[in-house]
């Protein structure tokens, strides 16, 4: 089975940037405990501090799907309602040369 790589971009509304960053850090702490996570890192855009980017590696698509059902992810979605400008999620497989 191939690992799944996730690139997720989350952009807060400017007035909610600090709140969103706090919520994202809570999500990182909880998600790093999920079964199947290999890497789960959060980054902030230097030119746009309202934009945060996750780089995640998961053992399998099935384990990523389990992560997507976790209460901490549901709580993040609920707690950030109407405070985000956008969310983009891309799921990738590594191409081996």
HELIX and SHEET records of a PDB file:
HELIX    1   1 UNK A   14  UNK A   16  5                                   3    
HELIX    2   2 UNK A   17  UNK A   31  1                                  15    
HELIX    3   3 UNK A   61  UNK A   68  1                                   8    
HELIX    4   4 UNK A   71  UNK A   79  1                                   9    
SHEET    1   A 4 UNK A  37  UNK A  44  0                                        
SHEET    2   A 4 UNK A  51  UNK A  58 -1                                        
SHEET    3   A 4 UNK A   4  UNK A  12 -1                                        
SHEET    4   A 4 UNK A  84  UNK A  92 -1                                        
END                                                                             
